[in-house]
Amino acid sequence: MIGSWQDNFRTRIPSLRGFVQRVLGDRRNLAYDMLPLFASPGARSFVAQGLASLGSKTVEFMPSAQARIWHTQLEREGIVPAIPAVPEDQVATLRRYFENIPCLDPYRAHLGSFTFDAPASPETNMGYYDAAQILAAPGALDLFNDPIVLETAELYLGCKPLIDNIGAWWSYPGRPAAKGTQRYHRDLDSFAGFKLFIYLTDVDTDAGPHVFMKGSHLSALLPTGRACSDEAVHANFGADNEIAITGTAGSRFIADTFGFHKGLLPGQGRRLLLTAQYNVNASPHLPPSPSLLRRGGYDADINRLIMKR
Ligand SMILES: O=C(O)CCC(=O)C(=O)O
């Protein structure tokens, strides 16, 4: 049965020995591997509040009115579908940067890296950049440290967020089947958090829009980290609650991706997306030690997974 605790347990902890080895190798795996066992919103929130009580807080925290509005909408619907866009010239610079560095299909890593317009194989649905490449992108660090997004995160989590699980990838059109995150799923990356999404190409309904099931972040239905069919998700949450985010390059939105979501397989046109997650506890998705040297002007707690202290 989808979402039974035994099923969830086996998704990340097939053996106790493997679990112990993974935790000894990287202690972030302790929380990460346990997450499928806490797949109901109540259990997640209980642990998240405990973690937040231990987390760092901004002294005399005075969030802006805008952050309060986004926070309320995020709590209620799980998504804030339109936040002010990144200026056009900055997006063009970012896109040029990514167009000139190699990306990789991790499912076919043996085929090697490739440029954005020459995917490794006709079976390659996505071409990913790694964390070091993303952090070197012009202005990316500032986009991830947008003060209003950070305020929203602190309101949502009850402590300063950790910038985590940064990502950038191309989604290629016309592939025979949706794969991976192109199918409906919940993210089980941390006990609480949300993702910032930034389109770096124009995204219309045929260019792989992000699709989110409003309200599903609050629901204990389908409590699984596995991909689910559209039919199952629609039947549980109502097709009327599905929202597809389209927008020109630079469009930004935030979503609690514990709620069901996917990036549609593009029909036409390549989509380039930049993302970062704002988590209450660290996932194991970033390299174990931060790669950037300490820089003034960035909060050391919030950036501790990407920047040395
Ligand atoms: O490509 C998308 O829009 C969805 C991405 C996604 O599922 C994720 O970041 O967890």
The ligand as an SDF file (V2000), in Angstrom:
LIG
                    3D

 10  9  0  0  0  0  0  0  0  0999 V2000
   10.8150   20.9480  -12.3360 O   0  0  0  0  0  0  0  0  0  0  0  0
    9.9190   21.3180  -11.5710 C   0  0  0  0  0  0  0  0  0  0  0  0
    9.1850   22.2710  -11.8050 O   0  0  0  0  0  0  0  0  0  0  0  0
    9.6850   20.5100  -10.3240 C   0  0  0  0  0  0  0  0  0  0  0  0
   10.9140   20.4210   -9.5390 C   0  0  0  0  0  0  0  0  0  0  0  0
   10.7660   19.5410   -8.3570 C   0  0  0  0  0  0  0  0  0  0  0  0
    9.9940   18.6290   -8.3330 O   0  0  0  0  0  0  0  0  0  0  0  0
   11.5770   19.7770   -7.2160 C   0  0  0  0  0  0  0  0  0  0  0  0
   12.4240   20.6900   -7.2310 O   0  0  0  0  0  0  0  0  0  0  0  0
   11.3690   19.0700   -6.1990 O   0  0  0  0  0  0  0  0  0  0  0  0
  1  2  2  0
  2  3  1  0
  2  4  1  0
  4  5  1  0
  5  6  1  0
  6  7  2  0
  6  8  1  0
  8  9  2  0
  8 10  1  0
M  END
$$$$
